[in-house]
Amino acid sequence: MAPVGVAIGLPGPVDPRTGLVYAAPNLHGWEGIEAGRLLADRLGCRVAVQNDANLAAFAEWTAGAGRGTRDFVFLTVSTGVGGGLILDGELVTGAAGTAGELGHVPADLDGPPCGQGHAGCLEGIASGTAIAERARAALAAGERSRLAAVGDSLDARDVQAAAEAGDALAGRLFDEAGRALGRAIGGIVNVLSPEVVAIGGGLLGAGELLFTPLRAAIGEIAFAVPLRRCRVVPAALGTDAGLVGATAWAVRRFTAEG
């Protein structure tokens, strides 16, 4: 028996109306894939395709940190940096379906490239991938750190553990990542004046390593009045956000289609 409908979240710019995946930086070979049509043909049912961060944002707005708001922003910090926008009670995807790519706002004109190859993006400084890559570059340049003992398998979890143990390089990388995220959030507050900004994703486990510099940096950019009316909080749903969001989005999408 075929399912009534299926919803899928993909990590990259997609067109939710057609199910076309424009690109997926962390899923090589997915550029230009008509995921919606291919899945519908294979499964014999309706398929709703959406960006995975948008689905997590919709979940947090529906049942998590943004519940009860009209204007809500979700930022996910993990392998990459993504986001989702709920404005006036609606998930905003824009004319091309790609709105909410908050990881690809400029953060440092001289910064390293993000997963799409764009120099200076927030993702190139603050993602878990970027933190690990920047640690490797610093070690290759001769900087002393306990991370040198990790070897080629070094990832963001190793950097987090080293930072928690007091390693100077690791601590600086998390401080720079948190400050970049905080300044980006300050800009979002100025542009959108949301009621809540929630931060989720795998790096949420770093706790105050990330949140202390993040909170301190928001006020460097944000205007005082909208910032007083905005709460910046950890996301509430954890790893369930994508599943909750996909389910909630499928119900709304298929109900709207009759």
Secondary structure as the mmCIF struct_conf table of DSSP 4:
data_model
#
loop_
_struct_conf.conf_type_id
_struct_conf.id
_struct_conf.beg_label_comp_id
_struct_conf.beg_label_asym_id
_struct_conf.beg_label_seq_id
_struct_conf.end_label_comp_id
_struct_conf.end_label_asym_id
_struct_conf.end_label_seq_id
BEND BEND1 VAL A 4 VAL A 4
STRN STRN1 GLY A 5 LEU A 10
BEND BEND2 PRO A 11 GLY A 12
STRN STRN2 VAL A 14 ASP A 15
TURN_TY1_P TURN_TY1_P1 PRO A 16 GLY A 19
STRN STRN3 LEU A 20 VAL A 21
TURN_TY1_P TURN_TY1_P2 PRO A 25 ASN A 26
BEND BEND3 LEU A 27 LEU A 27
TURN_TY1_P TURN_TY1_P3 HIS A 28 GLY A 29
TURN_TY1_P TURN_TY1_P4 GLU A 31 GLY A 32
STRN STRN4 ILE A 33 GLU A 34
HELX_RH_AL_P HELX_RH_AL_P1 ALA A 35 LEU A 43
TURN_TY1_P TURN_TY1_P5 GLY A 44 GLY A 44
BEND BEND4 CYS A 45 CYS A 45
STRN STRN5 ARG A 46 ASN A 51
HELX_RH_AL_P HELX_RH_AL_P2 ASP A 52 ALA A 63
BEND BEND5 GLY A 64 GLY A 64
TURN_TY1_P TURN_TY1_P6 ALA A 65 GLY A 68
BEND BEND6 ARG A 70 ASP A 71
STRN STRN6 PHE A 72 VAL A 77
BEND BEND7 SER A 78 GLY A 80
STRN STRN7 VAL A 81 LEU A 87
TURN_TY1_P TURN_TY1_P7 ASP A 88 GLY A 89
STRN STRN8 GLU A 90 LEU A 91
TURN_TY1_P TURN_TY1_P8 ALA A 95 ALA A 96
BEND BEND8 GLY A 97 GLY A 97
TURN_TY1_P TURN_TY1_P9 ALA A 99 GLY A 100
HELX_RH_3T_P HELX_RH_3T_P1 LEU A 102 HIS A 104
BEND BEND9 VAL A 105 VAL A 105
STRN STRN9 PRO A 106 PRO A 106
TURN_TY1_P TURN_TY1_P10 LEU A 109 ASP A 110
HELX_LH_PP_P HELX_LH_PP_P1 GLY A 111 PRO A 112
STRN STRN10 PRO A 113 PRO A 113
TURN_TY1_P TURN_TY1_P11 GLY A 115 GLN A 116
BEND BEND10 GLY A 117 GLY A 117
STRN STRN11 ALA A 119 ALA A 119
TURN_TY1_P TURN_TY1_P12 GLY A 120 GLY A 120
STRN STRN12 CYS A 121 CYS A 121
TURN_TY1_P TURN_TY1_P13 LEU A 122 LEU A 122
HELX_RH_AL_P HELX_RH_AL_P3 GLU A 123 ALA A 126
BEND BEND11 SER A 127 SER A 127
HELX_RH_AL_P HELX_RH_AL_P4 GLY A 128 ALA A 140
TURN_TY1_P TURN_TY1_P14 ALA A 141 GLY A 142
HELX_RH_3T_P HELX_RH_3T_P2 ARG A 146 ALA A 149
TURN_TY1_P TURN_TY1_P15 VAL A 150 VAL A 150
TURN_TY1_P TURN_TY1_P16 ASP A 152 SER A 153
HELX_RH_AL_P HELX_RH_AL_P5 ALA A 156 GLU A 164
TURN_TY1_P TURN_TY1_P17 ALA A 165 GLY A 166
HELX_RH_AL_P HELX_RH_AL_P6 ALA A 168 LEU A 192
BEND BEND12 GLU A 195 GLU A 195
STRN STRN13 VAL A 196 GLY A 200
BEND BEND13 GLY A 201 GLY A 201
HELX_RH_3T_P HELX_RH_3T_P3 GLY A 202 ALA A 206
TURN_TY1_P TURN_TY1_P18 GLY A 207 GLY A 207
HELX_RH_AL_P HELX_RH_AL_P7 GLU A 208 ILE A 218
TURN_TY1_P TURN_TY1_P19 GLY A 219 ILE A 221
BEND BEND14 ALA A 222 ALA A 222
HELX_RH_AL_P HELX_RH_AL_P8 ALA A 224 ARG A 228
TURN_TY1_P TURN_TY1_P20 ARG A 229 ARG A 229
STRN STRN14 ARG A 231 PRO A 234
BEND BEND15 ALA A 236 LEU A 237
HELX_RH_3T_P HELX_RH_3T_P4 GLY A 238 ASP A 240
HELX_RH_AL_P HELX_RH_AL_P9 ALA A 241 ALA A 256
TURN_TY1_P TURN_TY1_P21 GLU A 257 GLU A 257
#
